[in-house]
Amino acid sequence: MFRSNRRDENADLNALAKEALLQINEKKYDTELLDTGITAVHKIGIAFRGKNAVVKKDRN
């Protein structure tokens, strides 16, 4: 899990959301779903700080 330091106001939420998607792909979290025959998996990376949030999505 990627977490930014709460005090780091300069953390780039966009980059953190992209990193979350990279982690999903690198750790192959969708493997079990794909092995059961599911063909469409929606992957979502979310980064937030306070009331600000960025959501990135990918689909295999």
C-alpha positions, 0 to 999 in steps of 0.5 A: 500500500502506498501512503504519503506522509500526512505532513508532506503537502507537496506529495503529488496525488496524481503520481501516487494514484499511478503508483497504486495502479503500478502496484496492482499490476506488479503484484498481480492482484487480479490473477485469481480473478482471471484464473476463475474465468473473469475477463474484465477486471477494473483496477482503481488507484486512489490517492487522497489528502484531506478533501482532495483526491485523485482516482486513476483506473485501468482495465485489462 
